[in-house]
């Protein structure tokens, strides 16, 4: 059974792990589960994602701040230490959230070790993940699933643009 289409950028050097040079495309024509759902048709009531808590390396203020990151180190949210302490979170914890909407922002020139910044609206903490969950979700999954819920683009749309 087909489960999507892989697009590769021919002009690039690849390394193991996530790469912006490879895209997995899923829509209702190419995959049964193009959107997170129990049956492949009706999406879950809320989009959920798993993020990892890390400490910001350089902060210009005296307060310690933390970031919630996606797989690959993309920043999703900056979190004040008061919230971290209040929730009982620890560095390296994988945490489950619901998200109302997500999109990518342009990356500042000096973003440090982080590669993308994801803008999220309505990020709500649901709970800590079990110890077996050691990695957060990739940022592309979070943004793709959000877009599939609000304004999905089909493979037909892409093929139509190429002609």
C-alpha positions as CSV (number, residue, x, y, z in Angstrom):
1,X,0.0,0.0,0.0
2,X,1.3,3.4,-0.9
3,X,2.1,5.8,1.9
4,X,3.2,9.0,0.3
5,X,5.8,10.3,-2.2
6,X,9.4,11.2,-1.5
7,X,10.9,14.2,-3.2
8,X,14.7,14.5,-3.4
9,X,16.7,17.6,-4.3
10,X,19.3,16.3,-6.8
11,X,21.8,19.1,-6.2
12,X,22.9,18.6,-2.7
13,X,25.0,16.7,-0.2
14,X,23.2,14.4,2.1
15,X,24.0,13.3,5.6
16,X,22.3,10.9,8.0
17,X,19.2,12.4,9.8
18,X,16.7,15.1,8.9
19,X,17.4,17.1,5.8
20,X,15.6,20.0,4.1
21,X,16.6,18.4,0.8
22,X,14.1,15.5,1.2
23,X,10.4,15.9,1.5
24,X,7.8,13.2,2.3
25,X,4.5,14.2,0.7
26,X,1.2,12.9,2.0
27,X,-2.3,13.8,1.0
28,X,-5.5,11.9,0.7
29,X,-4.5,10.7,-2.9
30,X,-1.1,9.4,-1.8
31,X,-1.6,8.1,1.7
32,X,-4.4,6.7,3.8
33,X,-3.1,8.6,6.8
34,X,-2.2,12.0,5.5
35,X,-3.5,13.7,8.6
36,X,-3.2,12.4,12.2
37,X,-6.5,10.4,12.7
38,X,-7.7,7.1,14.0
39,X,-9.4,6.2,10.7
40,X,-7.4,8.2,8.0
41,X,-10.4,10.5,7.4
42,X,-11.6,12.2,10.5
43,X,-8.7,14.1,12.2
44,X,-8.3,14.0,16.0
45,X,-10.1,16.9,17.7
46,X,-6.7,18.6,18.5
47,X,-3.3,18.6,16.9
48,X,-0.7,17.3,19.4
49,X,3.0,17.3,19.3
50,X,6.0,16.3,21.5
51,X,8.7,18.9,22.2
52,X,11.9,18.7,24.2
53,X,13.0,21.2,26.9
54,X,16.5,22.7,26.5
55,X,18.3,25.6,28.0
56,X,19.1,28.7,25.9
57,X,22.9,28.9,25.5
58,X,23.2,32.7,25.5
59,X,20.6,35.0,27.1
60,X,21.1,38.8,27.2
61,X,19.0,39.0,30.4
62,X,19.8,37.8,33.9
63,X,16.8,35.4,34.0
64,X,17.4,31.9,32.8
65,X,15.2,31.0,29.9
66,X,14.5,27.7,28.3
67,X,13.3,26.6,24.8
68,X,11.0,24.0,23.6
69,X,12.6,22.4,20.6
70,X,11.5,20.0,17.8
71,X,13.7,17.3,16.4
72,X,16.7,18.8,14.7
73,X,16.9,21.7,17.2
74,X,14.3,24.0,15.7
75,X,12.9,26.5,18.3
76,X,9.2,26.3,18.9
77,X,8.8,28.3,22.1
78,X,10.9,30.3,24.6
79,X,9.8,29.4,28.1
80,X,10.6,31.5,31.3
81,X,12.2,29.6,34.2
82,X,9.2,30.4,36.4
83,X,7.0,28.3,34.2
84,X,9.6,25.4,34.0
85,X,9.8,25.3,37.8
86,X,6.1,25.7,38.3
87,X,5.4,22.7,36.0
88,X,8.2,20.5,37.5
89,X,9.9,20.1,34.1
90,X,13.5,19.0,33.8
91,X,16.1,19.6,31.1
92,X,15.8,17.0,28.4
93,X,12.1,16.1,29.2
94,X,9.9,15.3,26.2
95,X,6.6,17.1,26.8
96,X,3.2,16.6,25.0
97,X,1.3,19.8,23.8
98,X,-1.7,20.6,21.8
99,X,-1.3,23.2,19.1
100,X,-4.0,25.4,17.4
101,X,-1.8,26.5,14.5
102,X,1.9,26.3,13.4
103,X,4.0,27.9,10.7
104,X,7.7,28.5,9.9
105,X,9.3,31.9,10.4
106,X,12.4,33.2,8.6
107,X,15.6,32.3,10.4
108,X,17.6,35.2,11.8
109,X,21.3,35.3,10.7
110,X,22.6,34.6,14.2
111,X,20.2,32.0,15.5
112,X,22.9,30.0,17.1
113,X,22.7,26.2,16.8
114,X,19.0,26.3,16.0
115,X,18.0,26.1,12.3
116,X,14.3,27.2,12.1
117,X,11.9,29.0,14.3
118,X,8.3,27.7,14.4
119,X,5.5,30.1,15.3
120,X,2.8,28.3,17.2
121,X,-0.5,29.6,18.4
122,X,-2.4,28.0,21.2
123,X,0.4,25.8,22.7
124,X,-1.1,24.0,25.7
125,X,0.8,21.6,27.9
126,X,-0.8,18.1,28.2
127,X,1.7,16.1,30.2
128,X,5.2,14.6,30.3
129,X,6.0,11.7,27.9
130,X,7.0,8.4,29.2
131,X,10.7,7.5,29.5
132,X,10.6,5.5,26.3
133,X,9.9,8.7,24.3
134,X,13.4,10.3,23.9
135,X,12.9,12.4,20.8
136,X,10.6,15.3,20.0
137,X,8.5,15.5,16.8
138,X,10.2,17.0,13.8
139,X,9.2,20.6,13.1
140,X,8.1,19.7,9.5
141,X,5.5,17.2,11.0
142,X,4.1,19.9,13.3
143,X,3.8,22.5,10.5
144,X,2.6,20.0,7.9
145,X,-0.2,18.6,10.2
146,X,-1.3,22.1,11.1
147,X,-1.5,23.1,7.4
148,X,-3.4,19.9,6.5
149,X,-6.0,21.0,9.0
150,X,-6.4,24.6,7.8
151,X,-5.5,24.8,4.1
152,X,-4.4,21.5,2.7
153,X,-2.4,21.3,-0.5
154,X,-2.8,18.2,-2.6
155,X,-0.4,16.5,-5.0
156,X,-2.7,17.6,-7.8
157,X,-2.0,21.3,-6.8
158,X,1.7,20.6,-7.0
159,X,1.5,18.8,-10.4
160,X,-0.8,21.6,-11.7
161,X,1.9,24.2,-10.8
162,X,4.6,22.3,-12.7
163,X,2.6,22.2,-16.0
